Amino acid sequence: MCGFPTPTDTVTPRQPRGRERAISGNRQTSWAFADAFVAEEDALRWARDRAREAGLRSVSPGTGAALRLLAATVGAKAVAEIGTGTGVSGIHLLHGMRPDGVLTTVDTEPERQQFARQAFRAAGFASNRARIIPGRALDVLPRLADSGYDLVFCDGDRLEYLDYLAESLRLLRPGGLVCFEGVFSNGRTVDSGPQPTEVLRQRELLRTVRENQDLVPSLLPVGDGLLCAVKR
């Protein structure tokens, strides 16, 4: 599977079944605890409800908290987001950014962006904190400034992730951070069985990021997998 582990690669000695169940249960409890560690406000819950009604994926609370932390860590003043959705990830990013920071967020669905606009306002962010651009990401990103961004968050079309990576490397300043949501593909990325094109593209993205000498990568086990890399 081109360098990615499969379940058959495990070499840990088997535990008694009762012990395995206890370990599995503890892990699930720990993951649930970590996911809920940062409490979400009313505006976030409202945005999540709008996403659920529209049949959209939104980042998990744990992923949102990680994005908030990462934006704060790089002192983000300019962030580009691919996939506005209803504003869930955008609120987390804005919370982590500098008070004078601006989020540039792109989505193909203007109706969803209206929900995001309402959610940002409800979360207490001034209208000039978010630049909301309707359109296809690969049409919009080339118009953004080279080396003008501290963080790029990608949560759009999974088939376009490699293209987003190329654009992100141009957009990011040295020391900037790119993040990709959903790289576990609900566990299919490490499944040895036949997989759809989307999953194959995810595997290619993981290889590309890991092997790029200009990036310092890490794969965070939050939500459905958050692939992050710092541009040297």
C-alpha positions as a printed Julia matrix, in Angstrom:
232×3 Matrix{Float64}:
   0.0     0.0    0.0
   2.88    2.3   -0.87
   4.27    2.86   2.58
   1.09    3.26   4.61
   0.44    0.66   7.32
  -2.44   -1.73   7.15
  -4.07   -3.59  10.02
  -1.97   -6.66   9.14
   1.25   -4.73   9.94
   0.51   -4.77  13.68
   3.1    -6.75  15.66
   1.79   -6.14  19.19
   1.15   -9.48  20.99
  -2.5   -10.28  21.33
  -4.09   -9.53  24.69
  -6.87  -11.57  26.24
 -10.22  -10.57  24.79
 -11.41   -8.94  28.01
  -8.23   -6.9   28.17
  -8.65   -5.83  24.53
 -12.17   -4.64  25.22
 -10.97   -2.63  28.23
  -8.19   -0.99  26.21
 -10.57   -0.2   23.36
 -13.15    1.22  25.75
 -10.55    3.38  27.5
  -9.32    4.75  24.19
 -12.81    5.6   23.03
 -13.53    7.33  26.33
 -10.25    9.24  26.12
 -10.93   10.34  22.53
 -14.44   11.47  23.47
 -13.04   13.39  26.44
 -10.39   15.06  24.26
 -12.95   15.95  21.59
 -15.15   17.71  24.16
 -12.29   19.29  26.13
 -12.78   22.78  24.64
 -16.4    23.81  25.15
 -18.19   25.23  22.12
 -20.29   28.39  22.33
 -23.86   28.95  21.16
 -22.75   30.39  17.79
 -20.76   27.25  17.03
 -23.63   24.99  17.98
 -25.95   27.05  15.76
 -23.52   26.74  12.84
 -23.27   22.98  13.42
 -27.05   22.67  13.34
 -27.18   24.54  10.01
 -24.49   22.23   8.6
 -26.35   19.13   9.78
 -29.58   20.35   8.19
 -27.76   20.93   4.9
 -26.13   17.49   5.0
 -22.64   18.99   5.32
 -19.61   17.69   7.15
 -18.24   20.08   9.74
 -15.0    19.72  11.68
 -15.25   17.91  15.0
 -14.9    19.93  18.21
 -11.45   18.4   18.69
 -10.37   19.41  15.19
 -11.77   22.89  15.75
  -9.82   23.22  18.98
  -6.65   22.08  17.18
  -7.18   24.69  14.44
  -7.72   27.36  17.1
  -4.49   26.33  18.81
  -2.5    26.23  15.56
  -3.73   29.66  14.48
  -2.68   31.06  17.86
   0.67   29.27  17.73
   1.69   30.91  14.44
   0.24   34.26  15.52
  -1.97   34.19  12.45
  -2.99   37.54  11.03
  -3.98   36.24   7.58
  -5.65   32.84   7.15
  -7.08   31.31   3.99
  -9.83   28.71   4.33
 -11.0    26.46   1.5
 -14.54   25.37   2.31
 -16.5    27.91   4.34
 -19.4    25.57   5.05
 -21.64   27.22   7.64
 -18.76   28.74   9.58
 -17.81   26.1   12.15
 -14.11   25.9   11.32
 -14.01   29.63  10.57
 -15.13   30.52  14.1
 -12.43   28.33  15.59
  -9.78   29.87  13.33
 -10.92   33.41  14.15
 -10.75   32.66  17.86
  -7.11   31.6   17.47
  -6.06   34.47  15.21
  -4.76   37.85  16.27
  -7.46   40.41  17.11
  -6.65   42.29  13.91
  -6.49   39.13  11.8
  -8.58   38.54   8.69
  -9.97   35.18   7.55
 -10.32   34.78   3.78
 -12.76   31.94   3.2
 -13.84   30.43  -0.12
 -16.83   28.22  -0.93
 -18.86   27.29  -4.0
 -22.17   27.75  -2.15
 -23.09   31.39  -1.33
 -26.14   30.26   0.68
 -23.9    28.4    3.12
 -21.67   31.44   3.34
 -24.66   33.51   4.47
 -25.05   31.12   7.41
 -21.32   31.52   8.11
 -21.66   35.3    8.05
 -24.46   35.09  10.63
 -22.45   32.68  12.76
 -19.37   34.93  12.73
 -21.5    37.88  13.8
 -23.18   35.84  16.55
 -19.73   34.78  17.8
 -18.84   38.45  18.24
 -16.56   39.01  15.25
 -16.77   42.3   13.35
 -17.71   42.05   9.68
 -14.22   43.14   8.59
 -12.65   40.07  10.26
 -13.84   37.77   7.45
 -13.48   38.16   3.7
 -16.04   35.74   2.27
 -15.51   34.86  -1.39
 -17.96   32.69  -3.37
 -16.43   30.53  -6.07
 -14.4    27.45  -6.86
 -11.19   27.36  -4.81
  -8.89   26.71  -7.77
 -10.32   29.78  -9.5
 -10.01   32.03  -6.43
  -6.68   30.95  -4.88
  -4.5    32.09  -7.82
  -5.77   35.63  -7.18
  -4.5    35.66  -3.58
  -1.11   37.16  -2.69
   2.1    35.13  -2.76
   3.58   34.54   0.72
   0.71   36.55   2.19
  -0.76   33.98   4.58
   0.19   32.49   7.93
  -2.13   29.47   7.71
  -4.13   27.74   4.98
  -6.9    25.35   6.01
  -8.19   22.96   3.33
 -11.62   21.39   3.73
 -12.97   21.45   0.2
 -13.11   18.92  -2.62
 -10.96   15.95  -1.55
 -10.11   15.23  -5.2
  -8.43   18.66  -5.41
  -6.29   18.41  -2.27
  -3.01   18.03  -4.19
  -3.86   21.18  -6.16
  -4.66   22.97  -2.9
  -1.24   21.93  -1.61
   0.5    23.51  -4.58
  -1.44   26.74  -4.12
  -0.87   26.71  -0.36
   2.9    26.5   -0.75
   2.75   29.64  -2.88
   0.4    31.45  -0.49
   2.25   30.66   2.74
   5.08   32.69   4.22
   8.1    30.74   5.52
   7.05   29.29   8.86
   3.41   29.23   7.73
   1.17   26.23   8.21
  -1.08   24.22   5.89
  -3.75   21.85   7.25
  -5.94   19.28   5.48
  -9.14   17.98   7.05
 -10.51   14.44   6.64
  -7.4    12.56   5.54
  -8.45    9.38   7.39
 -11.49    9.11   5.07
 -13.44    7.32   7.83
 -10.67    4.74   8.17
 -10.43    3.92   4.47
  -7.01    5.53   4.02
  -5.35    2.65   5.9
  -7.78   -0.03   4.68
  -6.05   -2.58   2.45
  -9.17   -3.24   0.33
 -10.06   -1.57  -2.97
 -10.78    2.13  -2.48
 -12.4     4.96  -4.49
 -10.4     7.67  -6.23
 -10.9    10.1   -3.34
  -9.07    7.78  -0.94
  -6.27    7.12  -3.42
  -5.81   10.88  -3.74
  -5.64   11.17   0.04
  -2.87    8.59   0.13
  -1.01   10.47  -2.59
  -1.37   13.69  -0.61
   0.02   12.03   2.52
   3.03   10.68   0.6
   3.66   14.0   -1.09
   3.58   15.99   2.14
   5.7    13.46   4.01
   8.37   13.36   1.3
   8.54   17.11   0.64
  11.83   18.38   2.09
  10.41   21.9    2.31
   7.73   20.8    4.78
   7.74   19.67   8.42
   4.65   17.39   8.61
   2.51   15.84  11.3
  -0.7    13.81  11.12
  -2.97   14.63  14.06
  -5.51   11.98  15.15
  -8.37   14.41  15.73
 -11.76   14.18  14.03
 -11.32   12.4   10.71
  -7.6    13.14  10.6
  -5.88   16.52  10.35
  -2.72   16.59   8.22
  -0.54   19.58   9.07
   2.78   20.81   7.72
   4.97   23.84   8.35
   6.64   25.47   5.34
  10.37   25.84   5.97
